[in-house]
Amino acid sequence: MTDSPFRRISAHIGSLCIIWRKIMVEKREDIRNIAIIAHVDHGKTTLVDELLKQSGAFRENQAVVRRVMDSNPIERERGITILSKNTAVSYQGCKINIVDTPGHADFGGEVERILKMVNGAILLVDAFEGPMPQTRFVLQKALDLRLPVLVVINKIDKPQARPSEVVDEVLELMMDLNASDAQLDCPFLYASAKAGFAKRELSDPDEDMKPLFEEILKFIPAPTGDPDAPLQLLVSTIDYNDYVGRIGIGKVENGCIRQNQEAVVVNQHDKDLHRHVRITKLYEFDGLKRLDVESADFGSIVAVSGIEELHVGDTICTGQDPVPIPFQKISDPTISMDFMVNDSPLAGTEGKYVTSRHIRDRLYRELNTDVSLRVEDTDSADCFKVSGRGELHLSVLVETMRREGYEFAVSKAEVIYRLDDAGRKLEPMEIAYIDVPDDCTGIVIQKLTQRKGVLNGMSPLETGYTRLEFEIPSRGLIGYRGEFLTDTKGNGILNTEFDGYGAYKGELNYRRQGSLIAFEQGEAVTYGLFQAQARGALFIGPGEKVYGGMVIGESPKSEDIELNVCKTKHLTNTRTSSSDEALKLTPKKQMSLEQCIDFIDNDELLEVTPQSLRIRKKILDPVLRKRASFSRKQG
């Protein structure tokens, strides 16, 4: 059927409406929205400290801790950012919304979402290290979204800084990532976030952050939108508060959002979602505070509360035109661990929350803020499968729960396999970039080759180091970081980047050393430990409680060895207990949480309490354990 004149006129009117809508798009010159992206430990959080300080966000007499944005105690201790943080500063009448993003690969899911909320990014690069694996990852995300990138070469006051060379390396990386001509024509600044200055040329004086503020206003585009269009707000991150519940944070793309406004929640990836809601509270960011506001126009980054079951990727719209904003799905987890009720003989003696209900409620509550995490019930009511983006991602959760008073046990981390269309087994693969001293390359190549790694490249660095590039299964890196630090005497740098799923590489022996296992329950005594230390490195000292099946040390041999460390010597007139003072014990091997998680084997568990970390066999009874081991070998 041919088009009628009426249809042609309607089509023209529709086209004119679209053109008119584009013409009506406005800019908000009083706002800039930026994300700070970088490799881990290149100075993002320290830079935000200085921007807050020099913009007048703090009182003159206000005591401010370093890395103020890392509010989580674990973030402060480890010197890493785990969750993205929002703040805002004012400069020359313009509000600059800043998002401090994580730099570690395990928290890369945060970066992917945050970049949808901003109009430009500041790429921070260490003046000595140059672009690193995570620099490539976050820069690729920014370039794919066609964001303008302002490059800051940080830490130029380091003794070994090489800022001019790093500028060339950044430009080469941008060309490798197919940056557009406009993106390549970006400003470069030189800075020391710690010393509090930025400058356009290396020869300029070290003064303050004014050049960076000016480049943000000049180079980062102002947000655009239609003030008269229906409301559209994409939820890019989620916070949680015990009093108000889930808090959605995102940028108002079009229209205006108001307190007590009726709205509709839709999602591009869930066509059936169409939920009517009311916005009870609305906040904007100012320094480190959230301020209650009555309304916010397009371009503003706001926090919204009062909407239950709000998720990252949801779009909040008005009911008259609920069009979802396109959003990339969150990457699936690659590693899982079992969290379970602690059933050891010492269970319940040190923790406050010990039951399966306590553990389950806490794990599911974590999903309110960590959208990269997955929690699943299993066939056992006392065991839950928790999946994340890497070992660090899961270990941070374990440490957080431990500090909150939870007692539980966790299994060895295992990768999550998939099947392709032909039914073949696939496993997650990583690209590992390793900088090691020249005299350590042999042992590192040997160890990673044993773990199914393939050496893709090897290039010398000017500083007496060699850079290795390996393609390796994710499971080949489980438990390796501790060995790596030992093999490189603490001087190696290991960074990884997820490289998708590849063909299964075959069986892998995670650990070549066996365990020293306690034979009976009681307290370890000096005499028993003195006899045991000849068999390997001990994890415990005198007076510590042990039980049968508990791992008390590491054996240099491949098989497990059972020992009685509660054994006291037989006393006679000539052999008295006071002669124990003459026995000299080797200091015990102190194990951090990460080292314990790395150490445990497939038949072992890590018992986690607020006070202790104990490694144990899954099967405590020695006879049943041997039978199970025999059955596994036969199978």
N, C-alpha and C positions, 0 to 999 in steps of 0.2 A: 504494500500500500504506500503511495507517494505521500510525502509530507504536505500537510495543508498549510496555507498561509498563516493560520493561527499558530501552528506548531513552530513555524520558522520565526515568527515574531516573539514567541515565548522563549525560544532558544536564545535569540538576540538579547532579550531583556535579562535572561539569566547570566549571559556573558558580561553584559554591562554591569550587573550587580557585583560580579566577581572583581571586575576591574575597579569599580568604585570602592569596594571593600579594601583592595590593595592600596588605592590612593589614600584612603582614610587611615591607614596604618600610621601610627605616630611613634615618635621616639621620646624616651624619658631621659633627658640630659642630666637629671639630678640623681641618677642611679648608675652604678656599674656593678656587675655581678661577675666575680672571678673565682676560679679554683686554683689552688697552689698544688702542683703535681711534681713528683720527683721520685728518684730511687730512694730506698730506705737510708736514713741517716745523712741525707744531703742538706738538711737544715730547714725543712719546711716550717716546723713548729716554732723554731727559734726566730725565723723571719716574721711570722705572725705576731710573736711577742713584741718585736720592735715596731711593727706597724701600729699595734695597739698603743704602745707607749708613746710614740712620736705623734700620734694623732690626738693625744689628750684624753684617751679612754680611761686613764687612771689619774687619781689625785696625785699631787706632787709628793705628799707625805705617805702615800699608800704603799705598804709593803707587798711586793708582787714576787711570787716564786718564778723560777725559770721554767720555760715550756708550760706556760699557764694553760694552754689549750689541752694538754694531756692531763685531764682531770682524774682519770682512772689510775689508782695506785700502781697497777701492773704496767701501765703505759709509762709512768714516771720511772719505775725501776729499770725497765728494759730499754728505755729510750726509743720506743717505737710508738707510732699512732695506730690504734686498732680500729676505731670508728671515726668516721668523718665528723668534724665539728664546724658549726656555723658561728660566725661572728660578723660584726659590722663596724666600720670606722667612718668618720667624716673628714673630708679634706676639701677646703675651699667651697663649702656649700654643697658638695656632692657626697652622697652616701655610697660607700663601697662595701658591698656584701662579699665576704671572704669565706671560702670553704677550705679548711685544712684537711687534705685527704691522706689516707694511709700510703706508705711506700712499699710495704712488704707484699710479696706476691700472693700470700695466703689471704690477704684482705683486698685483693684487686677488684672484687665485686663491688666494693664501695665506690671505687674510682669510676667504674663504668656508669653507675647511676648518677653520680654527682655531676658529671660533665653535661648531662641533659638539662641541668638547672642553671647553667651559667652562660655568659656570652663570650668568654675568653678565658685563657689560662696563663698562669705564670709557671714556666718550666724552670725548675731550679736544678743546676748541675754543679757538682763538686769540682772545684778548680784543679784538684789533683787527680781524682779518680776518672773524671770525664763521664761520658754517657755509659750507663751500666744497663744490665738486662731490664730492670724495671723502668728505667728511663725510656727504653724502646717501647715497652708495653703501654705506659701511660701516654706517651707522645703519639703512638699509633691511634689510640682511642680519641685523642683530641683532634688529630688531623682528619680522621674519618668523619667526625662531626662538623668539619669545616670551621673549627674554632680558630681565631687568631691566637698565636702563641707568642708571649713576651718572654724572652730568654734571659735568665739571671745567672751569671757565673758566680757561684757563692764560694766562700772560704778562700778568697784571694790572698788573705794574710797568712795562710799556712806556709811553712818553710819550703815545701816542695811544690807549691802551686805552679801551674803552667797554663794560665788563663788563655793566652793567645792560641795555643794548640787546641785547647778544649773548644774554643769557638769554631775552629775548622772541623773538629770531630762532630759537633752538634749539627753543623750545616750538612756534612756528609750523611749523618743519620737521617736528617729530614729529607734529603734527596732519595735515600734508600727507601724511605717510607712513602714516596710519591707525593710529597708536599706540593701544593700549588705554588705558582709564582708569587701570589700575594702572601702566602704563608711563609715562603722563604725570605721575603722582604720584611723581616721582623726586626725590631730593635734588640740589641744586646746590651745588657748592663753588667757591671762588675760590682760585687758586693761582699761584705762580711756581715752577715746577720748578727753574729755574736758581738761584733764591735759596733754595730748599729749604723752602718753607712752603705750607700750605693752611689755609683757614679757612671757616667757615660763613657769616659775614656780612662785608661789606666793611669794616665798622667794627672788626672784631676785630683784635687785635695780630698782627703777622707773627712767628710763632714756629717751628713745625716741621710735620711731616707727620702728627702725631697725629690731627687731625680726619679725614683721609682714611683712615687705618688703621681708625679706629672706625666710619666709615660703611661700609667694606667688610665688616666683621664683622656690622654691624647690618642692612645692606640687601641684600647679595648672599647668596642662599640657599645653605645647605650642600648638598653633593651627596647624592643619594638613590640607593638601590639595595637589592637583596636579597642579603645576605651568604651565604645558603644556596642561591641559584640557581646554575645552571651558569655558567661564566666567559663573559663577553662583553667584548671590548675592540675598539673601533673605531680603526683606524690613521688618524690625521688628518694626519700629516706624516711625511716620511722624511728621515733623515740618513744620511750614509755615512762609513765609516771604512775605510781601506786594510787594517786588521788584522782587523776583525770583519765587514766588508761592510755590508749595508744594516741600518739601525737604524730600527725603527718606533716612533713616538711617539703615544700616545693615552691616553684615560681609561678606566679599568676601570669599565664600566657596572654589571656585576653580578658576584657571586661573588668569587673570589680567584685571583690569578695567582702561580705559584711558579717558581723556577728549576728546570730539568730536567723541567718538566711536559710531558706529551704533549698536543698540541692539534690543532685542525683549522682551516684557513684557508678562509673562504667569502666571497662577495661578492654583494650584492644585485643588481648589474648583470651578473653572470656566473653564471648558474644551474649551469653545469657545473663550476665551481671547487669542489673538495672535496679539499684537500691535507693530508695528515697531516704534522705538523712537531713539533720539540722546541724548547722555549725554553731556550737555553743560558745566556743572561745577562739579568739584570733590573736596571734602574737607576731611582732616583728622583732628583729635582733638589733641590739644596740650594745656594742662592746661585748662583755660577757653576760649581759642580761637579756631576758626576754620581756618585752614590754607589751602589755595589753593594748590593743588598738580596736577601734570600732569598725574600720574598713581599710582595705588596701587595694591600690590600683594595679594595672598590668605592669609587669617588670619587677614587682616587689617579691622578695623571698620571705615567705611567711610560714608560721607553724599553726596547725589547725587541730583542735581537740574536740571531743564529743561524738566522734564517729567510731562505732565499734567495727571490728573486723576490717579495718583499713589496711591496705597492703601497698608495697612499693609497686609502681606501675599503674595504680588506679588513677583515673581522672575525675576530678570533682567538677561538675557542670551544673548549669541551671536546667530546670526541667524542660524548657522550651526547645532546646537544641543540644541534646547530650551527645556530643561527638568526642570519642576518646582520642587522646594524643598518642601517636605511635611511640612504642617503647620496647627496647631490646629485652628479651627474657633474661633472667638472672642465670648465670652459668651453673651447671649442675656440680655437686660436690664430687671429689675424686678419691677421698679417703674416709674410712669409717672406723669407729671403735665401739665396742660394747661397754656400756655403763651398767653396772649391776650392784645389787645389795651385797655388802661385805658379809661373808659367812665364815670368816676365819675364827680361830679360838679366841682372839682378842677383839672380836667385833663388838661394837657398842660401848667400848670403854673410853673413847676419846672424842667421839663426834656428838653433835647436838641433833642433827637430822640424819636418821639412819634407815628409815623404812622405804619400801618401794614407792609408797605414795608421795613421800617427801621428795625423793629423787625425780620421780616422773613429773610432779608439778613444777619443780625447778627447771628441768630441761625444757618443758613446753613453754615456760615463761620466758626462756631465753629467745624463743622464736619471735617474741614481740619486737625485739630490736635487731637481732642478727638474721637477716633474710637469706644469707648464704648457707645457713645451717639447716639440716634436716634431722628430725627425730621420729623414730618409728618404734611402735610396740613390737615385741617378738612373741614367740610361742610361750616363753616363760614370763610370768607376771613380775619377776624380779630382775629382768634384763631388758635394756633398751638399746637400740642401734642408733648411734649418733654419727652423722656424716658431715664433713666439712671440706674446705678447700686445701687443707694441708695439715701437717703435724703441729705447726705453731698455732694454727686456728683452733685446733682441738685442745692443745695443752693450755692455752689461755683460759678456756672454759673450765678445764679441770682445776686450775689454780684459783680461779674466781670462786668456784663452788667450795673448794677446800677452805678458803678464807672466810666464807660465810658460815662455816660450821658443819658442812656436809661430810659424811663418811660413806665411802663407796669403794668399789673396785672397778678397774678398767682393763680391757684386754689389749693385746698388741694392735697397733694400727694396721689396717689392711686396705689395699686399693679396691676400688669398685670396678668390676669388670662389666663389659658389654658383649653382645653378640651382633655380628653384622648380618646382612640379609641372607648370606649363605650359611649362617649358623656357626661361623668361626668365632673363637674367643678373642676379644680385643681388650687391651689394657691401656691406662693413661700413660702418656709419654712426656718427658721433660727435656728441654734443652738446658744443660748445665754449663755455665760460664765460670771458669775457675782461674784465679790468679794465684800462682804459687811461686815460692823461691825456686830458682833454677835447680838447686840440688835436691828438691823434693818432687820433681815431675815424675820420676820413675815409679815411686811408691804409689802416687796418686793414680797414674795411668793403670798400674797393676790392679789396684783395689777396685777401680770403677769398671775395668774390663771383666773382673770376676763377677761383678754385679750386673752383667749383661749390657754394659755401656759400650758405645761405639764412638771412637775418637773422630770427630769431624774436622777439626782444625787445631793448629798449634802455632802460636806466633810469639816472638820475643817482645818484651816490653823494655823500655829504657832503664828501668830501675832495678835490674837484676832479677826480674820476675818473668815468668812465662805464662801466657794466657792459653788455656785449654778450652776447647768447646766439645762437649759430649752430648750425644743423643742417648738417653737412658730411660728405662721404665721408672715410673714413680716409685714403685716398690723397691727398686734398687737403691734409692736414696734413704729409705726408712732405716734409721739406726746408723747412718753413715757419718753424720756431722761431727759426732764426738770423736770417731776415728780420724776424721779429716783434720781436726784441730790438733790431735796428738801427732799425726804424721807430718804436719807442716809446722810443728812447734808453735802453734797459735798465730802464725804469720800468713796463713792462706785465706783467701776470700772466695766463698762459694755462693753463687746466685743461680737461681733456676727460673725457668719460664715454661708454663704449661704449653704443650705442643700438640694437643689433641690426642685421639686414640689411635693406637697402632696394633699390629699383630702381636699376639702373646709370645713372649720370648722364652718360655720354658721355665722349669723349676729353678728356684734360687735359694741357696743356703744363706739365711740371714746372718747367722752367728756361728763362728767356728769355735768359740770357747764354751765350755760347759759351766754349770752352776755348782757352787758349794751349798749343800742343803742341810739344814738343821735336822737332827734325828729325833729330838724329844722337846717337850715343852718345859720352859723354866727361864732362868736368868743366865745370861752368858757370864762366865767367870774367866779370870785372867789365865788360869792354868789351861782350861779348855781352848781358849783362843790362841794361847801360845803354841799348843800342839797343832791347831788348825791352820795357822798362818803359813806353815811350810807348804801347804797344799794349794795356795793361791792368794789373791787379794781379798781382804775381808771388808764387808760393808758395815759391820757393827763393832761396838766396843764393849768393855766390861759393864755389867749391870743392866744391859738392854734386854728386854723381854723377847723371847723367841718361842717358836712352836714347830712341831714336826711338819715338814714340807715347806718351811719358810726358806727363801734363798738368802744366805748370809754372806756370799762372796762369789768371786769369779774364778773359775779354774782355768789354768793355761791349757789343759787337755780338752778334747772335744766332748768327753762324756761327763755326766753329772757325778758328783761324789757326795756321799752322806757323811756328816760329821757330828760328833757330840760335843758342843761347845759349853754345855752345862756341867761337864765332867770335872770333879775335883779329885786331887791326888789322895791316895791313902796315906793317913798320918801315922807316924811312928815316933819313937823317942828322938830319933835323929832327923826325921823329916817333918818339920812343923809348917803350919800354914803361913807363918811370918816370912818364910823363905820365898814366898810368891813375889815379894818385893824385888827380888833379884831377876825376875823374868821381865824381859823387855819386849813390849809389843810394838809392831810396826803400826804407825798411824793408819786408822781405817780410811778407806776410799770414800770420800764424801760425794754423794750422788744428788744432782739437782733433779727436778721433776722431768725436764727434757731428757736427761741422761738415763733416768729410770725407764721412761717410755721407749727410748731407743734400745735399751738393754733387753727388755723382756722378750722372750721367745713365744712361739705360738702356743706352747703348753703352759704358759705362765700368766699371771695376773699382777697388776700393781694395786696394792691396797693403799688407798688415799684417805688420810684423816687430817684434821686441823693441826695435829702435832707431828705426825709421822708419815713416812713413805716406806712401805715394806713390799718387797717383791716376794712372790710365793708361787708355788706350783698350783695349777688348777685342781689337780687331784692330790690331796694332802697325804693320803694313806700310801706308804711306799709299795705295798704289794699290788694294790689296784693300779698305781701309777705304772709299775713295770708291765703289768698285763696290758694296759692301754698302749704303752709304747711298743710292745711286741705286736699287738694287733695292727697298729699303724704301719709298722715295717712290713708285715705280711700283706697288708692291703695295698 
